[in-house]
Amino acid sequence: MLDPHSLPIQPVHAIAVGDGHPVDLLVGSTSDEANLYLAPTGALRGVAEADIDALARRFHLSPTQLAAAYRRDPADGLPEILSRATTDALFGAATRHLRDAHAAYGRGKTYSYEFTWRSNAFDGTLGACHCLDLPWIFGTTDLPAISGPHALLGAHRPDPWRAQRIHQAWLGFIRDGDPAGQNTAQRHRIAPPSRETAGCRRNGIRVGVPALA
């Protein structure tokens, strides 16, 4: 919520003009953020072409081109397209803009991640939803309350070794400013101009996604 005292402008705009650049940044999102709101409510069932077009009109000045871009992947059905477009509109695009604005100044270190481990909850539709990365970040993937067919992690538990790696990456960033450990942060910094890393949407967890030169 913007207000004239504590948050007078959008954070990404403040970062773009130089505020906060001496501070290191670790920022990211999950691949299917919107599914936390779409899957449990049944909104992913019965998706029509008109739903995609309506979403594009809501979030973009060129809705026809935007909808066409999301339809290019033949592997995606209408539910996947709706999820991806909503995820980008509400979470992904803003995360990338913040990352790139911070990296453009180069004073503080910039790290970014995309979390792609998929929960099989709600008959496999929950996916890598909003907040799914939090149990990994805080090291709480073994909590019984978040496991089950209608719980955050679904019916199968994450690999403990991989969960520990994610947890240690965050601890490393908090403690040393280095999510990779052993002072290897330079390998994982985002360097402007940054571009998206292909092939990381569905196939694992990527911490410190590097920019492609």
KEMAR-759806 format. One line per 3 residues: for each residue x, y, z of C-alpha. Coordinates in steps of 0.25 Angstrom, whole numbers. Layout:
# KEMAR-759806
X Y Z; ...
END
This chain:
# KEMAR-759806
0 0 0; 6 13 -4; 6 25 5
13 38 6; 21 34 18; 26 20 18
25 16 4; 23 28 -5; 26 21 -19
26 7 -24; 39 -1 -19; 43 -4 -33
43 11 -37; 51 14 -24; 61 4 -28
62 9 -42; 66 23 -38; 77 17 -28
70 15 -15; 75 3 -8; 86 -1 -17
97 -3 -7; 89 -14 -1; 90 -28 -7
77 -34 -12; 72 -48 -13; 58 -48 -20
50 -59 -27; 37 -66 -29; 31 -79 -32
27 -84 -46; 12 -86 -43; 9 -75 -33
-5 -73 -37; -9 -87 -35; -10 -85 -20
-23 -77 -23; -27 -84 -36; -25 -99 -32
-33 -100 -19; -45 -92 -24; -46 -101 -37
-43 -89 -46; -34 -97 -54; -45 -106 -59
-53 -102 -71; -44 -91 -75; -48 -85 -89
-41 -77 -99; -49 -65 -95; -43 -66 -81
-29 -64 -87; -33 -53 -95; -40 -46 -84
-28 -47 -75; -19 -42 -86; -28 -29 -87
-28 -27 -72; -13 -27 -71; -7 -22 -84
-8 -11 -94; -6 -21 -106; -15 -32 -101
-16 -40 -115; -1 -40 -116; 1 -45 -101
-10 -56 -102; -3 -61 -115; 11 -61 -108
5 -70 -97; -1 -79 -107; 12 -82 -114
16 -94 -106; 8 -106 -112; 10 -114 -99
2 -104 -91; -13 -106 -90; -23 -95 -86
-21 -97 -71; -6 -96 -72; -7 -83 -81
-17 -77 -71; -7 -80 -59; 5 -75 -66
-1 -62 -71; -7 -60 -57; 6 -63 -50
14 -54 -59; 4 -42 -57; 3 -43 -42
17 -48 -38; 27 -52 -49; 28 -39 -57
29 -30 -44; 40 -39 -39; 48 -38 -52
47 -23 -52; 52 -22 -38; 63 -31 -41
67 -24 -53; 66 -10 -47; 75 -14 -36
85 -21 -45; 86 -9 -54; 94 -1 -44
103 -12 -40; 107 -6 -26; 100 -17 -18
100 -32 -22; 87 -37 -29; 83 -51 -28
70 -57 -34; 63 -71 -33; 51 -78 -39
46 -89 -31; 40 -100 -39; 38 -112 -30
23 -116 -32; 13 -120 -21; 4 -131 -25
-8 -126 -16; -22 -124 -22; -20 -135 -32
-7 -130 -37; -12 -116 -40; -5 -108 -29
9 -109 -35; 19 -99 -31; 9 -89 -25
11 -77 -17; 18 -79 -4; 22 -93 -7
37 -88 -6; 35 -84 9; 36 -97 15
49 -100 8; 54 -86 12; 51 -88 26
55 -102 27; 41 -107 31; 38 -117 19
36 -128 30; 24 -122 37; 12 -132 36
2 -121 35; 7 -116 21; 7 -130 15
-6 -137 9; -14 -137 -3; -20 -124 0
-8 -118 7; 3 -109 2; 13 -120 -1
4 -130 -6; 5 -145 -3; 20 -147 -5
31 -141 3; 42 -133 -3; 56 -139 -4
62 -135 9; 76 -133 3; 70 -123 -7
62 -116 3; 74 -114 12; 82 -108 0
71 -98 -2; 71 -95 13; 86 -93 14
86 -84 2; 77 -74 9; 85 -75 22
98 -73 13; 91 -60 7; 87 -55 21
100 -58 28; 111 -56 17; 103 -49 6
106 -62 -2; 95 -72 -5; 105 -81 -13
115 -83 -1; 130 -83 -1; 130 -69 -7
125 -74 -20; 115 -63 -21; 121 -57 -34
117 -69 -42; 102 -67 -38; 101 -51 -39
91 -45 -49; 99 -36 -58; 92 -26 -67
86 -27 -77; 80 -40 -71; 71 -50 -79
62 -61 -75; 69 -75 -73; 62 -85 -82
57 -99 -78; 55 -96 -63; 40 -95 -62
37 -109 -59; 49 -117 -56; 55 -114 -43
59 -103 -34; 69 -93 -38; 75 -84 -28
83 -72 -33; 79 -73 -47; 90 -66 -55
88 -56 -66; 92 -61 -80; 102 -52 -87
END
